Every structure is written in C-alpha cells, then in structure tokens.
C-alpha cells in the first residue's frame, strides 16, 4: 500500500479514536494480503480487535476504580484447604447472575480463611463481565457516610454508593459500629435493596450482629434487607496465615484452637 494512503488510514483511525487499530494497522493489512482475506473477513477482524482492545482498557480502568486492596482470582483460591466451601456454588456465583437479579452474597468465617480473597475474586469476575464494582472496608464506609452527613452531603454520597452494580463491604464485625453509623449503613442497604448487589464479609454470626451495632432492632433491619435475596457461605476452616506458622512450629495447638474459636479478621 502506498505511503499516502497508509498515512490517511492512520489519520482516520486517530480521528475515530480507533486506538487498537492505529497500533496494529500495518500488521493487519499485511496479514489480509498474505491470506487473501475477503473484505468482510478483514473488516470483521479489524472491528473484533478494536472491540477487544477497548474492552480490555475498560476492564483495567474499572479494576483500578474498584479500589481493591489487592488482586486475587478464584483460580488462586485453595478450595482444597477449605472443604467447608461448596466450590461448585462459588463458581456458579462467578457467572454473576446474582448481580443481574440484585441479590447479595454474605461470606462468614474466622480470621484468615479467605473471605476477602473470595470477595475480591468475585469482584474481579464482575468487572470482567462489565459490571461496575466498588470495594470498601466496613469502617471506611461508615466513616465516609458519617463525614458526608456532617457536611450535609449524605444524599449525594448515598447516590454515589448506589451507582456500582456490585458493592463489596469487607470486615463487618471487627470493630463495633456506633448507633449513628448503624443507621447510616441501614440507609445504604435500604437504597441498594433489590437494586444493586452487595458482597459482605464478616467474622461474626448473624446472631451477634446486635452486639456489632449495639442495637438489635437496627441489626435486624439491616439483616432483613441483606438476607431477603442472598447466598450465605460459611467458612469453617483454618486460617491460612496460622497454618504457615503452625507448620513452622511457631504456634501451639491450644493457642490455634483459641484463636479459631474467638473470631477475628
């Protein structure tokens, strides 16, 4: 292809913001010539590559905007180490139909059993399937809502928290929530009820949520909205972190048993 025509193609690709095509134009043209591709096949290849490139960039951007504390995948999760988890059920949830139905996922279990890993991995799957996702710690969320309330911007903040189709709230129960914070969380769960999905992790059983919020009534109201359309996964295994210390002989079995029964992060 002559240089002026190639230059025009590059310029048109730039004007149309076909960024993937702009970087692959010459190689695609060469491949089409070598294989004698029909015009329709060549156009299909060009548009497919552009669409794939744009989707990849969108996934990268949405992953960054999700504010995950780390990136973990389901393929990295050691299901064999946590036999209490129904792997088939988790893989079914990875299909994200629960998001389309506005349902929730509750991950309960002792410290170090991989609750946050699973929550992040499911969040990554959601982003890969085109769903906006936001990750936050429970205390960070309460602090953000309380600050917005104090600045008379609570309505604005609640609206922002309902934009992502999936909201991940990590570590409910590790630190008590005061009554004002509990009411703010109730408002958020009410806003998202049947409109957007929540993945929530906690080291405390549902019966202990009254202690977390210092008010059994508000705890019941929050749970009522979370559990109405939800899947609960109870993890009863050993902590990954403590396993490594036990293998190294740094922890005695009685100490392990006490930690496992006492709850925590």
C-alpha positions as CSV (number, residue, x, y, z in Angstrom):
1,X,0.0,0.0,0.0
2,X,1.4,3.4,-0.9
3,X,2.5,5.7,1.8
4,X,0.0,8.5,1.3
5,X,-2.9,6.0,1.6
6,X,-1.4,4.4,4.7
7,X,-1.0,7.8,6.2
8,X,-4.6,8.7,5.5
9,X,-5.7,5.4,7.1
10,X,-3.7,6.2,10.2
11,X,-5.2,9.7,10.4
12,X,-8.8,8.4,10.1
13,X,-8.1,5.8,12.7
14,X,-6.8,8.5,15.0
15,X,-9.8,10.8,14.3
16,X,-12.2,7.9,15.0
17,X,-10.3,7.0,18.2
18,X,-9.6,3.5,16.9
19,X,-6.5,3.2,19.1
20,X,-6.1,-0.5,18.8
21,X,-6.3,-0.4,15.1
22,X,-3.9,2.5,15.0
23,X,-1.2,0.3,16.6
24,X,-1.9,-2.8,14.5
25,X,-2.9,-1.4,11.1
26,X,0.2,-2.4,9.1
27,X,0.3,-5.9,10.5
28,X,-3.4,-6.4,9.9
29,X,-3.1,-5.2,6.3
30,X,-0.1,-7.5,5.7
31,X,-2.0,-10.5,7.1
32,X,-5.0,-9.7,5.0
33,X,-2.8,-9.6,1.9
34,X,-1.0,-12.8,2.7
35,X,-4.1,-14.8,3.4
36,X,-6.2,-13.0,0.7
37,X,-8.9,-12.4,3.1
38,X,-12.3,-11.4,1.8
39,X,-13.3,-7.8,2.6
40,X,-15.9,-8.9,5.1
41,X,-13.5,-11.1,6.9
42,X,-10.9,-8.4,7.1
43,X,-13.4,-5.9,8.4
44,X,-14.6,-8.5,11.0
45,X,-11.0,-9.0,12.2
46,X,-10.3,-5.2,12.4
47,X,-13.5,-4.5,14.4
48,X,-13.1,-7.5,16.6
49,X,-9.6,-6.4,17.6
50,X,-10.7,-2.9,18.2
51,X,-13.7,-4.0,20.4
52,X,-11.4,-6.4,22.4
53,X,-8.9,-3.7,22.9
54,X,-11.5,-1.2,24.2
55,X,-13.0,-3.8,26.5
56,X,-9.6,-4.7,27.9
57,X,-8.9,-1.0,28.6
58,X,-12.4,-0.7,30.2
59,X,-11.7,-3.7,32.5
60,X,-8.3,-2.2,33.5
61,X,-9.9,1.2,34.3
62,X,-12.8,-0.3,36.2
63,X,-10.5,-2.6,38.2
64,X,-8.5,0.5,39.2
65,X,-11.7,2.4,40.2
66,X,-12.9,-0.6,42.2
67,X,-10.2,0.2,44.8
68,X,-9.4,-3.4,45.6
69,X,-6.8,-3.8,48.4
70,X,-5.1,-6.5,46.2
71,X,-6.0,-8.5,43.1
72,X,-6.8,-12.2,43.7
73,X,-8.6,-14.6,41.5
74,X,-10.8,-17.7,42.1
75,X,-8.1,-19.8,40.4
76,X,-5.7,-18.8,43.2
77,X,-8.1,-19.8,46.0
78,X,-7.2,-23.0,47.8
79,X,-10.6,-24.7,47.9
80,X,-9.0,-28.0,49.0
81,X,-7.8,-26.2,52.1
82,X,-11.3,-25.0,52.9
83,X,-13.5,-28.1,52.3
84,X,-16.5,-26.4,54.0
85,X,-16.9,-24.3,50.9
86,X,-19.1,-25.5,48.1
87,X,-16.7,-24.8,45.2
88,X,-19.5,-25.5,42.7
89,X,-21.7,-22.8,44.3
90,X,-18.8,-20.3,44.2
91,X,-18.1,-21.0,40.6
92,X,-21.8,-20.6,39.8
93,X,-21.7,-17.2,41.6
94,X,-18.8,-16.2,39.4
95,X,-21.3,-16.2,36.5
96,X,-22.7,-13.0,38.1
97,X,-26.4,-13.9,37.6
98,X,-26.9,-12.8,41.2
99,X,-25.9,-9.3,40.1
100,X,-28.5,-9.3,37.3
101,X,-31.1,-10.3,40.0
102,X,-29.9,-7.7,42.6
103,X,-29.0,-10.4,45.1
104,X,-26.3,-10.4,47.8
105,X,-23.5,-12.7,49.0
106,X,-22.6,-13.0,52.6
107,X,-19.2,-14.6,53.5
108,X,-18.9,-15.6,57.1
109,X,-15.9,-17.2,58.8
110,X,-13.0,-16.9,61.3
111,X,-9.9,-14.8,60.6
112,X,-7.6,-15.7,57.7
113,X,-9.9,-18.2,56.0
114,X,-10.0,-16.3,52.7
115,X,-13.2,-14.3,52.9
116,X,-11.7,-11.1,51.5
117,X,-9.9,-13.2,48.8
118,X,-13.2,-14.6,47.7
119,X,-14.9,-11.2,47.8
120,X,-12.2,-9.6,45.6
121,X,-12.1,-12.6,43.2
122,X,-15.9,-12.4,42.7
123,X,-15.5,-8.6,42.2
124,X,-12.9,-9.2,39.5
125,X,-15.2,-11.6,37.8
126,X,-18.0,-9.0,37.9
127,X,-15.8,-6.4,36.3
128,X,-14.7,-8.8,33.6
129,X,-18.4,-9.2,32.8
130,X,-19.0,-5.5,32.5
131,X,-20.4,-4.7,36.0
132,X,-19.2,-1.6,37.9
133,X,-17.8,-2.6,41.2
134,X,-16.6,-0.8,44.4
135,X,-14.7,-2.3,47.3
136,X,-14.6,-0.7,50.8
137,X,-13.9,-1.7,54.3
138,X,-16.9,-1.5,56.7
139,X,-15.3,1.1,58.9
140,X,-14.1,3.1,55.9
141,X,-17.6,3.1,54.6
142,X,-19.1,4.2,57.9
143,X,-16.5,7.0,58.2
144,X,-17.3,8.2,54.7
145,X,-21.0,8.2,55.3
146,X,-20.6,10.0,58.6
147,X,-18.4,12.7,57.1
148,X,-20.9,13.2,54.3
149,X,-23.7,13.5,56.9
150,X,-21.7,16.1,58.9
151,X,-21.1,18.1,55.7
152,X,-24.8,17.8,54.7
153,X,-23.9,15.7,51.6
154,X,-25.3,12.4,52.8
155,X,-27.9,12.2,49.9
156,X,-25.1,12.8,47.4
157,X,-22.9,10.1,48.9
158,X,-25.7,7.6,49.1
159,X,-26.4,8.1,45.4
160,X,-22.8,7.5,44.6
161,X,-22.8,4.3,46.7
162,X,-25.7,3.0,44.6
163,X,-24.1,3.6,41.2
164,X,-21.9,0.4,41.2
165,X,-24.0,-2.7,40.5
166,X,-21.7,-4.5,43.0
167,X,-20.6,-3.1,46.3
168,X,-18.2,-5.1,48.4
169,X,-18.2,-4.3,52.1
170,X,-15.3,-6.0,53.9
171,X,-14.9,-6.8,57.7
172,X,-18.2,-6.2,59.3
173,X,-17.9,-7.0,63.0
174,X,-14.2,-6.4,63.6
175,X,-14.9,-3.1,65.2
176,X,-18.2,-2.1,66.8
177,X,-20.3,0.4,64.9
178,X,-21.9,3.3,66.9
179,X,-25.7,3.9,66.6
180,X,-25.3,6.7,64.2
181,X,-23.0,4.6,61.9
182,X,-25.5,1.8,62.1
183,X,-28.4,4.0,60.9
184,X,-26.2,5.2,58.0
185,X,-25.5,1.6,57.0
186,X,-29.2,0.9,57.2
187,X,-29.9,3.8,54.8
188,X,-27.4,2.4,52.4
189,X,-28.7,-1.1,52.5
190,X,-32.2,0.2,52.0
191,X,-31.1,2.2,49.0
192,X,-29.5,-0.8,47.4
193,X,-32.2,-3.3,48.3
194,X,-33.2,-5.2,45.1
195,X,-31.4,-2.5,43.0
196,X,-27.7,-3.4,43.4
197,X,-25.8,-6.4,44.9
198,X,-23.7,-6.4,48.0
199,X,-20.9,-8.9,48.9
200,X,-20.2,-8.6,52.6
201,X,-17.6,-10.4,54.7
202,X,-17.9,-10.8,58.5
203,X,-16.2,-12.8,61.3
204,X,-19.4,-12.7,63.3
205,X,-22.5,-14.9,63.1
206,X,-25.8,-13.2,62.3
207,X,-26.9,-13.7,65.9
208,X,-24.0,-11.4,67.1
209,X,-24.9,-8.5,64.8
210,X,-26.9,-6.9,67.6
211,X,-23.6,-6.6,69.5
212,X,-21.8,-5.2,66.5
213,X,-24.3,-2.3,66.1
214,X,-25.3,-2.0,69.8
215,X,-28.9,-2.2,68.8
216,X,-30.7,-5.5,67.9
217,X,-33.5,-3.6,66.2
218,X,-31.3,-1.8,63.6
219,X,-29.2,-5.0,63.2
220,X,-32.4,-7.0,62.4
221,X,-33.5,-4.3,59.9
222,X,-30.1,-4.4,58.1
223,X,-30.1,-8.2,58.0
224,X,-33.7,-8.3,56.8
225,X,-32.7,-6.4,53.6
226,X,-29.3,-8.2,53.1
227,X,-30.7,-11.7,53.5
228,X,-34.0,-11.5,51.7
229,X,-32.3,-12.3,48.4
230,X,-28.9,-13.7,49.2
231,X,-26.5,-16.6,49.3
232,X,-24.6,-17.2,52.6
233,X,-21.2,-19.0,52.5
234,X,-19.9,-20.2,55.9
235,X,-16.2,-20.9,56.0
236,X,-15.2,-23.2,58.9
237,X,-11.6,-24.0,58.1
238,X,-8.3,-23.0,59.5
239,X,-6.5,-19.7,58.9
240,X,-4.1,-19.7,56.0
241,X,-1.7,-17.4,58.0
242,X,-1.9,-19.6,61.1
243,X,-1.3,-22.7,59.0
244,X,2.0,-21.4,57.9
245,X,3.0,-20.5,61.4
246,X,1.9,-23.9,62.7
247,X,3.9,-25.7,60.1
248,X,6.9,-23.7,61.2
249,X,6.3,-24.7,64.8
250,X,5.6,-21.1,65.9
251,X,2.2,-21.8,67.3
252,X,1.0,-24.5,69.7
253,X,-2.3,-26.3,69.0
254,X,-4.2,-24.9,72.1
255,X,-3.3,-21.4,71.0
256,X,-4.6,-22.2,67.5
257,X,-7.8,-23.6,68.9
258,X,-8.4,-20.4,71.0
259,X,-7.8,-18.1,68.0
260,X,-10.0,-20.1,65.7
261,X,-12.9,-20.1,68.1
262,X,-12.6,-16.5,69.1
263,X,-13.3,-14.9,65.7
264,X,-11.4,-12.0,64.1
265,X,-10.1,-10.7,60.9
